[in-house]
Amino acid sequence: MPKKQLLYKRDDKPPFLLNLFLGLQHAILIIPGSVIAPLIVANIIGTPDEQKHMLVFVTMLITGIASYVQIRKFGKIGSGYLRQRRPLGAF
């Protein structure tokens, strides 16, 4: 069986449309996990609906900021690679 070769190396840049498609796919897979965790916690502790909306908003905002810092690499903070931050089950 022939050995498969990588299409792109670590620092290669794929075409724009491929990057766009993969970015959308990535976002579609990340967003539900980032929304479900705070909603589960909010339902368990009996949070009113108005506060659930704010909890999801703040969770998405902090997730976006943390992911941006991780991607952009500010000094020694961040990796410079796409590593999204999102809430886990241990919220």
PyMOL commands that set and color helices and strands:
alter all, ss='L'
color gray80, all
select helices_A, chain A and resi 16-45+49-72
alter helices_A, ss='H'
color red, helices_A
deselect
rebuild
show_as cartoon
